[in-house]
Amino acid sequence: MQFSVGLRNARGNAIETHVGISPTLEIRSGAKPANCAAADSGTLLCRMSLPSDWLEPAAAGIVTKKGTWSGTGLTPGTAAHFRIKNGASPTMCDAQGTVTPASASPTGDMEIDNDSIAAGQTVTVTLFSVSEGNA
């Protein structure tokens, strides 16, 4: 099956619409849970509030982060996965994936400036994008 660019863009733009304004991004250690419905896992290393308009409009079926995503490390550890939680219901996971440092190859679903997080350290997301498939 193939989708038009317009449909792929609509699907990508639906992510921000569904998750809502000002969602929370959690960066955690350890393996990500089996799915978004599963309980949080690992240690919470950093929690940040994302901007109210947190994704760029989709182009060519791809949405990317908008603005600066940064927060402060809560506890020391190595970042391994993230969870994006709904702005209206901050305990509900709507998206999750792997985290790697920007220098890693291959890269994860999200890249941060440094995956070795210390308490009080500024943590910045350097890359986040979602590609809608079936082009």
Secondary structure, 3 states (H helix, E strand, C coil): CCCCHHHHHHHHHHHHHHHCCCCEEEEECCCCCCCCCCCCCCCEEEEEECCCCCECCCECCEEEECCCCEEEECCCEECCEEEEECCCCCCCEEEEEEEEECCCCCCCCEEECCCEECCCCEEEEEEEEEECCCC
